[in-house]
Amino acid sequence: MARNIPTDLLRSFVTVVDLGGFTRAAEALGRTQPAISLQIRRLEELLQTKLIRTAGRQFALTDAGVALGPYARQMLRLNDDILAYFVEAALSGWIRVGVPTDFSHAFLLEAIAEFAARHPDVKIEIESQISKDLRENLANDRLDICIAIAPEDDAPYLVEATLVEPFWVVKDSFRLDPKAPLPIVRHPDPCEYAVRMRSALRLVGRSWKTVLVSRDVAGLQTAVQAGLGATALTPATLLPGMRIGRAEEGFPPLAPLRIGLFYKHAALSKAGHGLAHHVLEHIQKAGKERFS
């Protein structure tokens, strides 16, 4: 017999995680703390596993709780999208959005501008930072939504992700010296692009040296156009004067990246959910059209 997971149980679980405790979750959801605790126990019984371990006022997610997070957030997003589709409401308020400097954010800004034009009572503040800083600022409530590169390990508050294929990029006149270390330009560590470049080079036994480090993608683009070395970019960041490094000339393939949409369900306004839905559609469309 098929079993269903009530969305109110998932919402209680995600709210406890997002707000950092049972009491805050109870206040946000208009319930008592014992009621929230009971819902978590019901969810654990339904899934037949322990999700949260408590010690006094402190709590920690089990491995099962960590694994449940992305599934719960996706289900809540779909639930909220259905409600928004059938129950239209005027949106208003402030939304703080983070977009990455280490990934092309031009098409993301287009999506945000489209949403702002449709909802003139919504005020949007945009921050552009490297993905690691964006994720940290979201966790510390300095952002409401962020689009960032998702690491392969645990990625708290990740709602949805799409794969993007990065590739080697060099100046159009660049010629690779097979005997010399490959000069690379990259973002500061930790950087998902740099990890992929170094891993790919290690696999083929190719040496390299870092010749420039830039926090902004524009700095890498300028360095490539000047002929300083090679870097990893995505199709949306390829500029005139650049070309893609080919496997036959010694550039090994790079592992794909996950571009993720992150937000805390419990802390996001209706306007924020509307913008998140709009941006997610844009990311998914871009993944199919630009990055396939």
C-alpha positions in Angstrom: 0.0 0.0 0.0 1.4 3.4 -1.0 2.2 5.8 1.8 2.2 9.6 1.6 4.4 12.0 3.5 2.2 15.0 4.7 3.8 18.3 3.7 3.1 19.8 7.1 5.6 17.2 8.6 8.2 18.2 6.1 7.6 21.9 6.7 8.1 21.4 10.4 11.3 19.5 9.8 12.7 22.2 7.4 11.6 25.0 9.7 13.4 23.5 12.7 16.6 23.2 10.5 16.2 26.7 9.0 15.5 28.5 12.2 17.9 26.5 14.4 15.5 25.0 17.0 12.1 23.7 17.9 10.9 26.7 19.8 11.6 29.1 17.0 10.0 26.7 14.5 6.9 26.6 16.7 6.7 30.4 16.8 7.1 30.7 13.1 4.5 28.0 12.3 2.0 29.2 15.0 2.2 25.9 17.0 3.5 24.8 20.3 7.0 23.4 20.8 5.6 20.0 21.9 3.4 19.9 18.7 6.5 20.5 16.5 8.4 17.7 18.4 5.4 15.4 17.8 5.5 16.1 14.1 9.2 15.3 13.9 8.6 12.0 15.7 5.7 11.2 13.3 8.0 11.9 10.4 10.7 9.7 11.9 8.2 6.9 12.4 6.9 7.3 8.8 10.5 7.1 7.4 11.6 4.6 10.0 14.8 6.4 10.9 16.1 9.0 13.3 16.4 12.5 11.8 17.3 14.8 14.6 19.2 14.1 17.8 18.7 16.6 20.7 20.8 17.4 23.7 19.1 20.0 25.9 18.4 23.0 23.6 20.9 21.9 21.1 20.2 19.6 18.1 22.0 17.9 15.3 20.9 16.2 12.1 21.7 12.6 11.7 23.0 11.4 8.3 19.4 10.5 7.4 18.3 14.0 8.4 21.0 15.5 6.1 19.9 13.3 3.3 16.2 14.2 3.7 16.9 18.0 3.5 17.1 18.3 -0.4 14.0 16.0 -0.9 12.0 17.9 1.7 12.9 21.3 0.2 12.0 20.2 -3.3 8.6 18.9 -2.2 7.9 22.1 -0.3 8.9 24.1 -3.4 6.4 22.2 -5.5 3.7 22.6 -2.9 4.3 26.4 -2.8 4.5 26.6 -6.6 1.1 25.0 -6.9 -0.5 27.4 -4.4 1.1 30.4 -6.2 -0.2 29.2 -9.6 -3.8 28.8 -8.5 -4.0 31.5 -5.9 -2.6 34.7 -7.4 -1.7 37.5 -5.0 -0.1 40.9 -5.2 3.6 40.6 -4.1 5.5 43.2 -2.2 8.4 43.6 0.2 12.2 43.5 0.1 14.2 40.5 -1.2 18.0 40.2 -0.8 19.4 38.1 -3.6 22.9 36.8 -4.1 24.4 36.0 -7.6 27.8 34.5 -8.2 30.8 36.3 -9.5 32.4 32.9 -10.3 29.7 32.0 -12.7 28.0 34.1 -15.4 25.3 36.0 -13.7 24.1 38.1 -16.7 21.2 35.7 -17.5 20.4 35.6 -13.7 20.2 39.4 -13.6 17.9 39.2 -16.7 15.5 36.9 -14.8 15.5 39.1 -11.7 14.9 42.2 -13.8 11.9 40.4 -15.5 10.4 39.5 -12.1 10.9 43.1 -10.8 9.2 44.5 -13.8 6.2 42.3 -13.3 6.0 43.1 -9.6 6.7 46.8 -9.1 5.9 46.6 -5.3 8.8 44.1 -4.8 12.1 45.8 -4.0 15.2 43.6 -4.8 18.7 44.1 -3.5 21.4 42.2 -5.3 24.8 41.1 -4.0 27.5 39.6 -6.3 30.0 37.4 -4.5 31.9 34.1 -4.9 29.7 31.1 -4.3 31.3 30.1 -1.0 30.5 33.6 0.5 27.0 33.6 -0.9 26.2 30.3 0.8 27.7 31.5 4.1 25.7 34.8 3.9 22.5 32.9 3.3 23.2 30.7 6.3 23.8 33.8 8.4 20.6 35.4 7.2 22.3 38.2 5.3 20.6 37.0 2.1 17.1 35.6 1.4 18.0 33.7 -1.8 21.2 32.9 -3.5 22.2 31.2 -6.7 25.6 29.5 -6.3 27.8 26.6 -7.2 26.8 23.7 -5.0 29.7 21.6 -3.6 29.6 17.9 -4.0 29.3 17.2 -0.3 26.6 18.6 2.0 25.0 21.7 0.7 22.6 23.2 3.3 19.5 25.0 2.1 19.9 23.6 -1.5 16.4 23.5 -3.1 17.2 22.6 -6.7 20.2 22.2 -8.9 21.1 21.8 -12.5 24.4 20.5 -14.1 26.6 22.8 -16.1 29.6 21.6 -18.2 32.7 23.8 -17.8 35.5 23.7 -20.3 39.0 25.0 -20.7 39.3 28.4 -22.2 42.4 30.1 -23.7 43.3 33.1 -25.9 42.4 32.4 -29.5 46.1 32.5 -30.5 47.3 30.4 -27.4 49.6 27.5 -28.2 50.2 24.9 -25.5 53.8 23.9 -24.8 53.7 20.1 -24.1 57.0 20.3 -22.1 56.2 23.3 -19.9 53.7 23.4 -16.9 50.3 24.6 -18.0 49.8 28.2 -16.8 46.4 28.5 -15.2 44.4 31.5 -13.9 41.8 30.8 -11.2 39.6 32.0 -8.4 41.0 31.8 -4.8 40.7 28.5 -3.0 38.3 26.9 -2.2 37.1 27.1 -5.8 35.1 24.4 -7.6 36.5 25.4 -11.0 40.1 25.1 -9.6 39.4 21.8 -8.1 38.2 20.5 -11.5 41.2 21.9 -13.3 43.7 20.4 -11.0 41.9 17.0 -10.7 41.8 16.7 -14.5 45.4 17.6 -14.9 46.5 15.1 -12.2 44.6 12.3 -14.0 46.6 12.8 -17.2 49.9 13.5 -15.4 50.1 17.1 -16.6 52.0 19.6 -14.5 50.7 23.2 -14.0 51.4 26.5 -12.3 49.1 29.2 -11.1 50.0 32.6 -12.7 47.0 34.7 -11.5 44.3 34.5 -8.9 41.1 36.7 -9.2 38.0 36.7 -7.1 35.9 38.0 -10.1 35.3 36.2 -13.3 36.0 39.4 -15.2 39.6 39.2 -13.9 40.0 35.7 -15.3 38.5 36.7 -18.6 40.9 39.6 -18.9 43.9 37.4 -18.0 42.8 34.8 -20.7 42.4 37.5 -23.3 45.8 38.8 -22.5 47.3 35.3 -23.1 48.4 34.7 -19.5 47.1 31.2 -19.4 44.1 28.9 -19.3 41.1 28.7 -17.1 37.8 27.0 -16.7 34.6 28.8 -17.7 31.1 28.0 -18.9 29.5 28.9 -22.3 27.8 32.0 -20.9 31.2 33.5 -19.9 33.1 32.9 -23.1 34.1 36.2 -24.7 35.5 37.3 -28.1 39.2 36.6 -28.4 38.9 33.3 -26.5 38.6 29.8 -27.7 37.8 26.4 -26.1 40.9 24.2 -25.3 40.6 20.9 -27.2 41.3 17.5 -25.8 43.6 16.6 -28.7 45.9 19.5 -27.8 46.3 18.4 -24.2 43.3 19.8 -22.3 41.5 17.0 -20.4 37.7 17.1 -19.8 36.4 18.8 -16.7 33.8 17.4 -14.3 30.4 19.1 -14.4 29.3 21.7 -11.9 26.1 22.0 -10.0 24.5 25.4 -10.1 22.0 25.5 -7.2 19.2 27.6 -5.9 19.4 28.1 -2.1 16.9 29.6 0.4 15.4 28.9 3.8 11.7 28.1 3.3 10.8 29.2 6.8 12.3 32.6 6.4 11.2 33.4 2.8 8.3 35.7 2.1 5.7 35.1 -0.6 7.5 37.5 -2.8 10.7 35.6 -2.2 9.0 32.3 -3.1 7.7 33.9 -6.3 11.2 35.2 -7.3 12.7 31.8 -6.4 10.3 30.0 -8.7 11.0 32.5 -11.6 14.7 32.2 -11.2 14.6 28.4 -11.0 12.7 28.3 -14.3 15.3 30.5 -15.9 18.2 28.4 -14.6 16.6 25.2 -15.8 15.9 26.7 -19.2 19.4 28.0 -19.5 20.8 24.6 -18.5 18.9 23.0 -21.4 19.6 25.7 -24.0 23.0 27.1 -23.2 24.8 24.4 -21.3 23.9 21.2 -23.0 
